[in-house]
Each structure stands twice: as C-alpha cells, then as structure tokens.
Amino acid sequence: MIDSNELARWRDRHADHPVEHLPRVICRGLECVTCREVIWVDEARPDEAFS
C-alpha cells in the first residue's frame, strides 16, 4: 500500500498527462498513458483517490 504523499507526488509528475485506472482483483492502480508509469493503490483506499 502506498501513502498519500507518494500518491500526491505521482499525480504531480503526471498532472499534464492522461491517466487511466487499472482495476485488478486485489488492488487498483493508476497508469500515466504518456509515460507508462504505474502506481498501485490499495483497494481499501477511498474512491476519491481515483478522482
């Protein structure tokens, strides 16, 4: 599981890039379409982490 600071830094790096959601059975992630960098966010996190 990542912390909120790590998620914020990832979002800052990819602020101008399209991001898609990566649903998985156990966890969900975000992928920057431009850089192809993925960050995995634990399923237990609130949905607002993905908005």
All heavy atoms as TSV, in Angstrom:
chain	resi	resn	atom	element	x	y	z
A	1	MET	N	N	0.848	-1.180	0.000
A	1	MET	CA	C	0.000	0.000	0.000
A	1	MET	C	C	0.896	1.247	0.000
A	1	MET	O	O	1.915	1.283	0.664
A	1	MET	CB	C	-0.890	-0.021	1.235
A	1	MET	CG	C	-1.854	1.143	1.271
A	1	MET	SD	S	-3.167	0.913	2.485
A	1	MET	CE	C	-2.411	1.614	3.921
A	2	ILE	N	N	0.504	2.233	-0.763
A	2	ILE	CA	C	1.267	3.477	-0.817
A	2	ILE	C	C	0.663	4.488	0.145
A	2	ILE	O	O	-0.483	4.357	0.551
A	2	ILE	CB	C	1.283	4.060	-2.242
A	2	ILE	CG1	C	-0.131	4.441	-2.670
A	2	ILE	CG2	C	1.919	3.115	-3.206
A	2	ILE	CD1	C	-0.171	5.355	-3.838
A	3	ASP	N	N	1.463	5.490	0.491
A	3	ASP	CA	C	0.908	6.525	1.362
A	3	ASP	C	C	0.428	7.700	0.519
A	3	ASP	O	O	0.694	7.790	-0.677
A	3	ASP	CB	C	1.913	6.952	2.439
A	3	ASP	CG	C	3.144	7.635	1.877
A	3	ASP	OD1	O	3.109	8.153	0.745
A	3	ASP	OD2	O	4.161	7.653	2.587
A	4	SER	N	N	-0.294	8.608	1.147
A	4	SER	CA	C	-0.903	9.716	0.410
A	4	SER	C	C	0.146	10.656	-0.179
A	4	SER	O	O	-0.072	11.252	-1.234
A	4	SER	CB	C	-1.870	10.481	1.309
A	4	SER	OG	O	-1.205	10.969	2.446
A	5	ASN	N	N	1.309	10.791	0.463
A	5	ASN	CA	C	2.369	11.646	-0.074
A	5	ASN	C	C	2.923	11.082	-1.378
A	5	ASN	O	O	3.184	11.816	-2.323
A	5	ASN	CB	C	3.509	11.814	0.936
A	5	ASN	CG	C	3.103	12.656	2.121
A	5	ASN	OD1	O	2.266	13.537	2.004
A	5	ASN	ND2	N	3.687	12.378	3.262
A	6	GLU	N	N	3.117	9.776	-1.421
A	6	GLU	CA	C	3.613	9.139	-2.639
A	6	GLU	C	C	2.608	9.292	-3.779
A	6	GLU	O	O	2.978	9.576	-4.915
A	6	GLU	CB	C	3.911	7.664	-2.366
A	6	GLU	CG	C	4.537	6.950	-3.535
A	6	GLU	CD	C	4.860	5.502	-3.232
A	6	GLU	OE1	O	4.659	5.046	-2.091
A	6	GLU	OE2	O	5.310	4.812	-4.167
A	7	LEU	N	N	1.323	9.123	-3.480
A	7	LEU	CA	C	0.279	9.296	-4.489
A	7	LEU	C	C	0.253	10.741	-4.988
A	7	LEU	O	O	0.158	10.992	-6.193
A	7	LEU	CB	C	-1.085	8.906	-3.924
A	7	LEU	CG	C	-2.274	9.039	-4.875
A	7	LEU	CD1	C	-2.083	8.187	-6.122
A	7	LEU	CD2	C	-3.561	8.664	-4.161
A	8	ALA	N	N	0.403	11.694	-4.087
A	8	ALA	CA	C	0.415	13.112	-4.474
A	8	ALA	C	C	1.609	13.425	-5.369
A	8	ALA	O	O	1.477	14.148	-6.369
A	8	ALA	CB	C	0.431	13.993	-3.231
A	9	ARG	N	N	2.781	12.887	-5.053
A	9	ARG	CA	C	3.966	13.113	-5.889
A	9	ARG	C	C	3.773	12.502	-7.271
A	9	ARG	O	O	4.139	13.097	-8.283
A	9	ARG	CB	C	5.217	12.536	-5.222
A	9	ARG	CG	C	5.716	13.358	-4.050
A	9	ARG	CD	C	7.085	12.905	-3.570
A	9	ARG	NE	N	7.086	11.519	-3.131
A	9	ARG	CZ	C	6.830	11.108	-1.887
A	9	ARG	NH1	N	6.564	11.989	-0.959
A	9	ARG	NH2	N	6.862	9.835	-1.579
A	10	TRP	N	N	3.177	11.297	-7.342
A	10	TRP	CA	C	2.914	10.652	-8.631
A	10	TRP	C	C	1.965	11.510	-9.450
A	10	TRP	O	O	2.198	11.754	-10.630
A	10	TRP	CB	C	2.333	9.253	-8.406
A	10	TRP	CG	C	2.201	8.447	-9.664
A	10	TRP	CD1	C	3.129	7.581	-10.163
A	10	TRP	CD2	C	1.100	8.426	-10.570
A	10	TRP	NE1	N	2.661	7.034	-11.327
A	10	TRP	CE2	C	1.419	7.528	-11.602
A	10	TRP	CE3	C	-0.122	9.082	-10.621
A	10	TRP	CZ2	C	0.557	7.272	-12.660
A	10	TRP	CZ3	C	-0.982	8.825	-11.670
A	10	TRP	CH2	C	-0.636	7.930	-12.676
A	11	ARG	N	N	0.897	12.000	-8.821
A	11	ARG	CA	C	-0.071	12.848	-9.528
A	11	ARG	C	C	0.575	14.151	-10.011
A	11	ARG	O	O	0.279	14.622	-11.099
A	11	ARG	CB	C	-1.266	13.145	-8.635
A	11	ARG	CG	C	-2.171	11.946	-8.451
A	11	ARG	CD	C	-3.404	12.340	-7.653
A	11	ARG	NE	N	-4.331	11.260	-7.519
A	11	ARG	CZ	C	-5.194	10.868	-8.459
A	11	ARG	NH1	N	-5.210	11.469	-9.607
A	11	ARG	NH2	N	-6.009	9.859	-8.251
A	12	ASP	N	N	1.478	14.727	-9.221
A	12	ASP	CA	C	2.176	15.951	-9.634
A	12	ASP	C	C	3.045	15.702	-10.863
A	12	ASP	O	O	3.082	16.525	-11.774
A	12	ASP	CB	C	3.046	16.503	-8.497
A	12	ASP	CG	C	2.236	17.145	-7.388
A	12	ASP	OD1	O	1.033	17.434	-7.605
A	12	ASP	OD2	O	2.806	17.341	-6.298
A	13	ARG	N	N	3.751	14.574	-10.891
A	13	ARG	CA	C	4.621	14.256	-12.030
A	13	ARG	C	C	3.827	14.081	-13.313
A	13	ARG	O	O	4.336	14.307	-14.402
A	13	ARG	CB	C	5.420	12.969	-11.761
A	13	ARG	CG	C	6.570	13.144	-10.823
A	13	ARG	CD	C	7.542	11.976	-10.884
A	13	ARG	NE	N	6.939	10.676	-10.693
A	13	ARG	CZ	C	6.699	10.090	-9.518
A	13	ARG	NH1	N	7.002	10.733	-8.400
A	13	ARG	NH2	N	6.157	8.895	-9.444
A	14	HIS	N	N	2.585	13.633	-13.210
A	14	HIS	CA	C	1.784	13.311	-14.386
A	14	HIS	C	C	0.561	14.214	-14.529
A	14	HIS	O	O	-0.416	13.854	-15.178
A	14	HIS	CB	C	1.356	11.844	-14.335
A	14	HIS	CG	C	2.524	10.920	-14.202
A	14	HIS	ND1	N	3.403	10.675	-15.240
A	14	HIS	CD2	C	2.998	10.213	-13.153
A	14	HIS	CE1	C	4.339	9.849	-14.826
A	14	HIS	NE2	N	4.125	9.556	-13.559
A	15	ALA	N	N	0.631	15.407	-13.952
A	15	ALA	CA	C	-0.517	16.319	-13.933
A	15	ALA	C	C	-1.015	16.681	-15.330
A	15	ALA	O	O	-2.218	16.841	-15.540
A	15	ALA	CB	C	-0.164	17.580	-13.160
A	16	ASP	N	N	-0.114	16.800	-16.299
A	16	ASP	CA	C	-0.500	17.188	-17.652
A	16	ASP	C	C	-0.703	16.004	-18.583
A	16	ASP	O	O	-0.891	16.183	-19.789
A	16	ASP	CB	C	0.563	18.128	-18.255
A	16	ASP	CG	C	0.664	19.436	-17.488
A	16	ASP	OD1	O	-0.346	19.842	-16.885
A	16	ASP	OD2	O	1.742	20.025	-17.492
A	17	HIS	N	N	-0.647	14.802	-18.057
A	17	HIS	CA	C	-0.762	13.594	-18.872
A	17	HIS	C	C	-2.106	12.910	-18.639
A	17	HIS	O	O	-2.646	12.963	-17.538
A	17	HIS	CB	C	0.342	12.594	-18.522
A	17	HIS	CG	C	1.718	13.130	-18.722
A	17	HIS	ND1	N	2.812	12.590	-18.095
A	17	HIS	CD2	C	2.187	14.158	-19.467
A	17	HIS	CE1	C	3.895	13.256	-18.460
A	17	HIS	NE2	N	3.529	14.216	-19.295
A	18	PRO	N	N	-2.636	12.234	-19.652
A	18	PRO	CA	C	-3.849	11.436	-19.416
A	18	PRO	C	C	-3.511	10.230	-18.527
A	18	PRO	O	O	-2.457	9.617	-18.685
A	18	PRO	CB	C	-4.275	10.988	-20.817
A	18	PRO	CG	C	-3.073	11.163	-21.678
A	18	PRO	CD	C	-2.202	12.200	-21.038
A	19	VAL	N	N	-4.392	9.936	-17.601
A	19	VAL	CA	C	-4.192	8.829	-16.657
A	19	VAL	C	C	-5.383	7.897	-16.761
A	19	VAL	O	O	-6.523	8.338	-16.859
A	19	VAL	CB	C	-4.048	9.373	-15.212
A	19	VAL	CG1	C	-4.013	8.234	-14.204
A	19	VAL	CG2	C	-2.802	10.233	-15.091
A	20	GLU	N	N	-5.110	6.586	-16.764
A	20	GLU	CA	C	-6.218	5.634	-16.787
A	20	GLU	C	C	-6.173	4.761	-15.544
A	20	GLU	O	O	-5.128	4.559	-14.940
A	20	GLU	CB	C	-6.192	4.788	-18.058
A	20	GLU	CG	C	-4.968	3.942	-18.255
A	20	GLU	CD	C	-4.980	3.231	-19.595
A	20	GLU	OE1	O	-5.414	3.825	-20.600
A	20	GLU	OE2	O	-4.559	2.075	-19.612
A	21	HIS	N	N	-7.337	4.263	-15.163
A	21	HIS	CA	C	-7.483	3.408	-13.988
A	21	HIS	C	C	-7.208	1.968	-14.393
A	21	HIS	O	O	-7.606	1.529	-15.465
A	21	HIS	CB	C	-8.900	3.515	-13.421
A	21	HIS	CG	C	-9.233	4.899	-12.983
A	21	HIS	ND1	N	-9.100	5.310	-11.691
A	21	HIS	CD2	C	-9.666	5.981	-13.675
A	21	HIS	CE1	C	-9.446	6.575	-11.592
A	21	HIS	NE2	N	-9.791	7.009	-12.793
A	22	LEU	N	N	-6.537	1.234	-13.500
A	22	LEU	CA	C	-6.196	-0.156	-13.746
A	22	LEU	C	C	-6.842	-1.033	-12.690
A	22	LEU	O	O	-6.253	-1.287	-11.645
A	22	LEU	CB	C	-4.671	-0.338	-13.718
A	22	LEU	CG	C	-3.858	0.532	-14.673
A	22	LEU	CD1	C	-2.379	0.358	-14.412
A	22	LEU	CD2	C	-4.196	0.205	-16.100
A	23	PRO	N	N	-8.060	-1.495	-12.914
A	23	PRO	CA	C	-8.705	-2.347	-11.914
A	23	PRO	C	C	-8.074	-3.743	-11.882
A	23	PRO	O	O	-7.744	-4.302	-12.926
A	23	PRO	CB	C	-10.150	-2.415	-12.392
A	23	PRO	CG	C	-10.077	-2.160	-13.854
A	23	PRO	CD	C	-8.887	-1.264	-14.077
A	24	ARG	N	N	-7.857	-4.256	-10.712
A	24	ARG	CA	C	-7.344	-5.610	-10.517
A	24	ARG	C	C	-8.195	-6.293	-9.457
A	24	ARG	O	O	-8.982	-5.663	-8.781
A	24	ARG	CB	C	-5.875	-5.585	-10.052
A	24	ARG	CG	C	-4.936	-4.944	-11.038
A	24	ARG	CD	C	-4.775	-5.814	-12.276
A	24	ARG	NE	N	-4.066	-5.072	-13.306
A	24	ARG	CZ	C	-3.043	-5.532	-13.969
A	24	ARG	NH1	N	-2.609	-6.731	-13.753
A	24	ARG	NH2	N	-2.472	-4.802	-14.887
A	25	VAL	N	N	-7.988	-7.567	-9.285
A	25	VAL	CA	C	-8.786	-8.321	-8.327
A	25	VAL	C	C	-8.512	-7.847	-6.900
A	25	VAL	O	O	-9.429	-7.621	-6.127
A	25	VAL	CB	C	-8.493	-9.831	-8.453
A	25	VAL	CG1	C	-9.203	-10.615	-7.356
A	25	VAL	CG2	C	-8.918	-10.325	-9.818
A	26	ILE	N	N	-7.251	-7.661	-6.550
A	26	ILE	CA	C	-6.892	-7.338	-5.172
A	26	ILE	C	C	-6.641	-5.851	-4.977
A	26	ILE	O	O	-6.953	-5.286	-3.944
A	26	ILE	CB	C	-5.648	-8.140	-4.736
A	26	ILE	CG1	C	-5.985	-9.619	-4.754
A	26	ILE	CG2	C	-5.164	-7.721	-3.362
A	26	ILE	CD1	C	-4.807	-10.520	-4.527
A	27	CYS	N	N	-6.079	-5.196	-5.959
A	27	CYS	CA	C	-5.766	-3.776	-5.807
A	27	CYS	C	C	-6.044	-3.043	-7.110
A	27	CYS	O	O	-6.273	-3.656	-8.143
A	27	CYS	CB	C	-4.307	-3.580	-5.389
A	27	CYS	SG	S	-3.124	-4.252	-6.551
A	28	ARG	N	N	-6.050	-1.728	-7.040
A	28	ARG	CA	C	-6.269	-0.902	-8.221
A	28	ARG	C	C	-5.067	0.001	-8.405
A	28	ARG	O	O	-4.364	0.308	-7.464
A	28	ARG	CB	C	-7.528	-0.053	-8.061
A	28	ARG	CG	C	-8.788	-0.883	-8.088
A	28	ARG	CD	C	-9.998	-0.011	-8.095
A	28	ARG	NE	N	-10.161	0.630	-6.806
A	28	ARG	CZ	C	-11.133	1.467	-6.520
A	28	ARG	NH1	N	-12.009	1.798	-7.435
A	28	ARG	NH2	N	-11.239	1.998	-5.324
A	29	GLY	N	N	-4.882	0.434	-9.633
A	29	GLY	CA	C	-3.744	1.296	-9.905
A	29	GLY	C	C	-4.105	2.404	-10.861
A	29	GLY	O	O	-5.192	2.438	-11.427
A	30	LEU	N	N	-3.163	3.316	-11.029
A	30	LEU	CA	C	-3.276	4.400	-11.992
A	30	LEU	C	C	-2.078	4.284	-12.917
A	30	LEU	O	O	-0.971	4.014	-12.468
A	30	LEU	CB	C	-3.245	5.753	-11.291
A	30	LEU	CG	C	-4.355	6.035	-10.293
A	30	LEU	CD1	C	-4.057	7.329	-9.547
A	30	LEU	CD2	C	-5.695	6.124	-10.993
A	31	GLU	N	N	-2.312	4.499	-14.213
A	31	GLU	CA	C	-1.218	4.451	-15.176
A	31	GLU	C	C	-1.207	5.733	-15.991
A	31	GLU	O	O	-2.227	6.140	-16.537
A	31	GLU	CB	C	-1.373	3.260	-16.120
A	31	GLU	CG	C	-0.273	3.198	-17.159
A	31	GLU	CD	C	-0.409	2.033	-18.117
A	31	GLU	OE1	O	-1.506	1.428	-18.173
A	31	GLU	OE2	O	0.561	1.749	-18.805
A	32	CYS	N	N	-0.038	6.355	-16.087
A	32	CYS	CA	C	0.130	7.526	-16.945
A	32	CYS	C	C	0.225	7.007	-18.375
A	32	CYS	O	O	1.114	6.220	-18.693
A	32	CYS	CB	C	1.386	8.295	-16.565
A	32	CYS	SG	S	1.726	9.639	-17.704
A	33	VAL	N	N	-0.691	7.430	-19.233
A	33	VAL	CA	C	-0.737	6.952	-20.605
A	33	VAL	C	C	0.505	7.408	-21.379
A	33	VAL	O	O	1.016	6.685	-22.217
A	33	VAL	CB	C	-2.031	7.430	-21.291
A	33	VAL	CG1	C	-2.059	7.045	-22.754
A	33	VAL	CG2	C	-3.241	6.866	-20.571
A	34	THR	N	N	1.021	8.582	-21.066
A	34	THR	CA	C	2.180	9.126	-21.772
A	34	THR	C	C	3.479	8.436	-21.358
A	34	THR	O	O	4.238	7.972	-22.200
A	34	THR	CB	C	2.298	10.646	-21.517
A	34	THR	OG1	O	1.067	11.261	-21.892
A	34	THR	CG2	C	3.438	11.253	-22.298
A	35	CYS	N	N	3.728	8.342	-20.060
A	35	CYS	CA	C	4.994	7.801	-19.547
A	35	CYS	C	C	4.955	6.297	-19.298
A	35	CYS	O	O	5.991	5.682	-19.115
A	35	CYS	CB	C	5.363	8.475	-18.227
A	35	CYS	SG	S	5.502	10.251	-18.331
A	36	ARG	N	N	3.749	5.733	-19.221
A	36	ARG	CA	C	3.541	4.318	-18.906
A	36	ARG	C	C	3.994	3.972	-17.489
A	36	ARG	O	O	4.291	2.835	-17.182
A	36	ARG	CB	C	4.240	3.391	-19.919
A	36	ARG	CG	C	3.925	3.680	-21.368
A	36	ARG	CD	C	2.477	3.846	-21.691
A	36	ARG	NE	N	1.710	2.616	-21.634
A	36	ARG	CZ	C	0.420	2.537	-21.896
A	36	ARG	NH1	N	-0.225	3.625	-22.247
A	36	ARG	NH2	N	-0.222	1.418	-21.805
A	37	GLU	N	N	4.055	4.978	-16.613
A	37	GLU	CA	C	4.407	4.744	-15.217
A	37	GLU	C	C	3.140	4.382	-14.449
A	37	GLU	O	O	2.136	5.063	-14.537
A	37	GLU	CB	C	5.046	5.985	-14.598
A	37	GLU	CG	C	5.475	5.758	-13.164
A	37	GLU	CD	C	6.099	6.988	-12.519
A	37	GLU	OE1	O	6.382	7.964	-13.232
A	37	GLU	OE2	O	6.269	6.968	-11.296
A	38	VAL	N	N	3.206	3.301	-13.693
A	38	VAL	CA	C	2.056	2.791	-12.946
A	38	VAL	C	C	2.305	2.955	-11.457
A	38	VAL	O	O	3.422	2.764	-10.979
A	38	VAL	CB	C	1.813	1.304	-13.279
A	38	VAL	CG1	C	0.708	0.714	-12.410
A	38	VAL	CG2	C	1.492	1.132	-14.751
A	39	ILE	N	N	1.260	3.330	-10.744
A	39	ILE	CA	C	1.306	3.334	-9.283
A	39	ILE	C	C	0.115	2.515	-8.803
A	39	ILE	O	O	-0.998	2.664	-9.308
A	39	ILE	CB	C	1.296	4.767	-8.709
A	39	ILE	CG1	C	1.593	4.733	-7.211
A	39	ILE	CG2	C	0.000	5.488	-8.994
A	39	ILE	CD1	C	1.906	6.096	-6.614
A	40	TRP	N	N	0.361	1.594	-7.880
A	40	TRP	CA	C	-0.702	0.729	-7.369
A	40	TRP	C	C	-1.223	1.282	-6.063
A	40	TRP	O	O	-0.459	1.626	-5.168
A	40	TRP	CB	C	-0.184	-0.694	-7.175
A	40	TRP	CG	C	0.130	-1.311	-8.483
A	40	TRP	CD1	C	1.372	-1.480	-9.027
A	40	TRP	CD2	C	-0.799	-1.783	-9.450
A	40	TRP	NE1	N	1.255	-2.034	-10.270
A	40	TRP	CE2	C	-0.054	-2.241	-10.564
A	40	TRP	CE3	C	-2.189	-1.856	-9.500
A	40	TRP	CZ2	C	-0.662	-2.776	-11.697
A	40	TRP	CZ3	C	-2.784	-2.393	-10.618
A	40	TRP	CH2	C	-2.025	-2.846	-11.694
A	41	VAL	N	N	-2.522	1.381	-5.964
A	41	VAL	CA	C	-3.187	1.917	-4.780
A	41	VAL	C	C	-4.025	0.787	-4.189
A	41	VAL	O	O	-4.751	0.106	-4.892
A	41	VAL	CB	C	-4.095	3.113	-5.163
A	41	VAL	CG1	C	-4.778	3.673	-3.931
A	41	VAL	CG2	C	-3.277	4.192	-5.854
A	42	ASP	N	N	-3.919	0.596	-2.899
A	42	ASP	CA	C	-4.628	-0.484	-2.226
A	42	ASP	C	C	-6.130	-0.340	-2.391
A	42	ASP	O	O	-6.664	0.761	-2.355
A	42	ASP	CB	C	-4.270	-0.484	-0.741
A	42	ASP	CG	C	-4.840	-1.686	-0.035
A	42	ASP	OD1	O	-4.362	-2.804	-0.256
A	42	ASP	OD2	O	-5.785	-1.491	0.734
A	43	GLU	N	N	-6.828	-1.449	-2.550
A	43	GLU	CA	C	-8.282	-1.473	-2.739
A	43	GLU	C	C	-9.012	-0.828	-1.565
A	43	GLU	O	O	-10.103	-0.318	-1.718
A	43	GLU	CB	C	-8.749	-2.926	-2.916
A	43	GLU	CG	C	-10.218	-3.072	-3.207
A	43	GLU	CD	C	-10.608	-2.612	-4.600
A	43	GLU	OE1	O	-9.746	-2.412	-5.442
A	43	GLU	OE2	O	-11.812	-2.434	-4.841
A	44	ALA	N	N	-8.397	-0.832	-0.378
A	44	ALA	CA	C	-9.055	-0.303	0.806
A	44	ALA	C	C	-9.109	1.236	0.803
A	44	ALA	O	O	-9.837	1.821	1.578
A	44	ALA	CB	C	-8.320	-0.781	2.065
A	45	ARG	N	N	-8.361	1.868	-0.083
A	45	ARG	CA	C	-8.359	3.334	-0.126
A	45	ARG	C	C	-9.718	3.843	-0.632
A	45	ARG	O	O	-10.341	3.230	-1.463
A	45	ARG	CB	C	-7.278	3.851	-1.057
A	45	ARG	CG	C	-5.921	3.772	-0.448
A	45	ARG	CD	C	-4.993	4.683	-1.226
A	45	ARG	NE	N	-3.705	4.749	-0.602
A	45	ARG	CZ	C	-3.397	5.602	0.366
A	45	ARG	NH1	N	-4.267	6.445	0.803
A	45	ARG	NH2	N	-2.217	5.594	0.899
A	46	PRO	N	N	-10.141	5.011	-0.178
A	46	PRO	CA	C	-11.405	5.580	-0.649
A	46	PRO	C	C	-11.349	5.895	-2.142
A	46	PRO	O	O	-10.289	6.166	-2.692
A	46	PRO	CB	C	-11.552	6.858	0.170
A	46	PRO	CG	C	-10.487	6.859	1.178
A	46	PRO	CD	C	-9.481	5.813	0.828
A	47	ASP	N	N	-12.511	5.887	-2.804
A	47	ASP	CA	C	-12.572	6.131	-4.225
A	47	ASP	C	C	-12.090	7.529	-4.611
A	47	ASP	O	O	-11.700	7.737	-5.742
A	47	ASP	CB	C	-13.992	5.930	-4.754
A	47	ASP	CG	C	-14.323	4.458	-4.895
A	47	ASP	OD1	O	-13.384	3.637	-4.941
A	47	ASP	OD2	O	-15.507	4.128	-4.970
A	48	GLU	N	N	-12.114	8.487	-3.691
A	48	GLU	CA	C	-11.675	9.831	-4.075
A	48	GLU	C	C	-10.186	9.852	-4.434
A	48	GLU	O	O	-9.745	10.786	-5.082
A	48	GLU	CB	C	-11.999	10.871	-3.017
A	48	GLU	CG	C	-11.433	10.613	-1.651
A	48	GLU	CD	C	-12.435	9.937	-0.747
A	48	GLU	OE1	O	-13.503	9.482	-1.211
A	48	GLU	OE2	O	-12.168	9.846	0.456
A	49	ALA	N	N	-9.421	8.840	-4.072
A	49	ALA	CA	C	-8.029	8.758	-4.501
A	49	ALA	C	C	-7.928	8.580	-6.006
A	49	ALA	O	O	-6.906	8.853	-6.611
A	49	ALA	CB	C	-7.325	7.593	-3.793
A	50	PHE	N	N	-9.018	8.129	-6.642
A	50	PHE	CA	C	-9.023	7.873	-8.072
A	50	PHE	C	C	-9.742	8.943	-8.873
A	50	PHE	O	O	-9.893	8.815	-10.061
A	50	PHE	CB	C	-9.696	6.524	-8.358
A	50	PHE	CG	C	-8.900	5.376	-7.804
A	50	PHE	CD1	C	-9.183	4.860	-6.567
A	50	PHE	CD2	C	-7.855	4.852	-8.531
A	50	PHE	CE1	C	-8.440	3.815	-6.056
A	50	PHE	CE2	C	-7.108	3.812	-8.028
A	50	PHE	CZ	C	-7.395	3.292	-6.800
A	51	SER	N	N	-10.202	9.992	-8.231
A	51	SER	CA	C	-10.966	11.005	-8.980
A	51	SER	C	C	-10.042	12.045	-9.576
A	51	SER	O	O	-8.895	12.122	-9.267
A	51	SER	CB	C	-11.983	11.658	-8.073
A	51	SER	OG	O	-11.370	12.240	-6.960
